[in-house]
Amino acid sequence: MVTSPPPPPRLFHYQRYVAEYLDTLLTRGTVKLSRPDNFNDPWDCRLRYVIPGDDAERLRVVRWCADMHRKHQPSTSEAKRALLAFNLQSDPAKLEAAILEMERQMYAAICKQYRVYCLAEKPDSQLMWSHYAQSHTGLCLEFDTSGFPFRASTKVEYRAEYPTYDLPTIGYEPLVAKSVDWSYEAEWRLIAEERGFAQSDMTVKTDDDFLLIPRDVLRSITIGMRADEPTRTLIRKTVQAHAPHVLVRQAERAPDRYEVKLDPPIQ
């Protein structure tokens, strides 16, 4: 089970400027979450299961596999299931191949079931603006985390070693584990289940990748420093027309240091 501290009072989402997405956010209150297989990190959200190294561990794993097989393929006879289990138990190479196939299937299941909204702790990260806001031409959204749904955000754990999991582990731990190389992002993740594939009544739900959020959780929108003037004007007019309570900030380049300045600044 993932344990995480409560999120900071506000979190930020960097994105490229797409007029349609901004319109739906301001008029319908929806944000678009991502499938894990659309992430730019090829290790993101993947599982690596521990390969059992002795007879006792192999037996435990094979028994678990048999239980899962019984659950998902109840029409198979117990005699045939016992033969399959015997083959796995007696041939470590077959068991390893089966585990690797389960890793592939589990990743596919994760990508089908879960949607992720990536959030950061700071709105003035040069790297985040460059990587996720289309080279400083996009937007940075500020969200209040005191209520639904952002209070459920989970802090990403950055690791020097690639994690492995015990085979019975089926959860979203892999969705919040990343290489330490990404630690500059100081990332939090809002994790939802796509409604058509959800397995819990207690989770946040998306519909066709979109999540409906309360109107008052969006606090501000910061425009990238390289956005052209017509785009800046259009964004301000759109916000004023549909969500005048949302503050619009402008990011600028500090002339005398490596720093992104926000106008008005974050208090």
Secondary structure by P-SEA (a helix, b strand, c coil): cccccccccbbbbbbcccaaaaaaaaacbbbbbbcccccccccccbbbbbccccaaaaaaaaaaaaaaaaaacccccaaaaaaaaaaaaacaaaaaaaaaaaaaaaaaaaaacbbbbbbbcccccaaaaaccccccccbbbbbbccccccccbbbbbbbcccccccccccccccccccccccccccbbbbccccccccccccbbbbcccbbbbccccccbbbbcccccaaaaaaaaaaaaaccccbbbbbbbccccccbbbbccccc
